[in-house]
Structure formats: structure tokens, C-alpha cells
Amino acid sequence: MQTTKSLMHKIFRRAKDRDREYKRQIEGIKGLLIWQQNRSKGHTKKCDTH
């Protein structure tokens, strides 16, 4: 029982770290998308040739 418990704990910790990394990546992608949208908005205001 103890081995499975420690194994589960190890897996859980790894999953937690992966989840944190995943969230960070999502935030980065979101920021990039928002930045691109804002940039494209600025471009469309200047000229509508796309």
C-alpha cells in the first residue's frame, strides 16, 4: 500500500508541475493572441487592404 501511495504522490506532483507549465503556456498564447488582435485592429484602422 505504501509503494502505491508514494507512487501516486509522485505522479500527482508531476501532474501538478505539468499543469502549472500548461497554464503558463496558455497564458502566453492568450497574450500573444490578444497582442496580434490589437495589432491587426491598428492595421485595419490605417488601411483596409488585406
N, C-alpha and C positions, 0 to 999 in steps of 0.2 A: 504493500500500500504506500509506503514511504517513497519508493522509487517513482511511482506514477505521479505522486503528489509533487515531488520536486521537478519531474519532467513537465508536468502541466504548468508549474510556476515558471519554468524556463521558457516554455512556448508562449505563455501569456505575456511575459516580459518582452520577448522578441516581437510579438504581435503589437504590443503597446508602442515599442520603438518604431516599428514599421508604420503604424497608424499615425504617429507624430510626423514622420517623414512624409507620408502620403498627404497629410493635411497641409504641410508646408509647401509641397509641390502644388496642391490645389490652389492655395493662396497665391502662389507665384503665377500660376496660369491665369487665375482670375484677374490679378493685377495687370498682366500683360494684355489680356483681352480688353479690359477697361481702357488701358492706355491706347491700344490700337483703335478702339471705337472713338475715343476722344480725338485722336489724330485724324481719323477719316472724317469725322464731323468738321474739323477745322479745314480739311482739304475741300470738302463739299461746299463749304461756305465761300471759299475763294473761287473755285471753278467747278462746274457740274459736268465736266468731261471725264467720264470713267468707263 
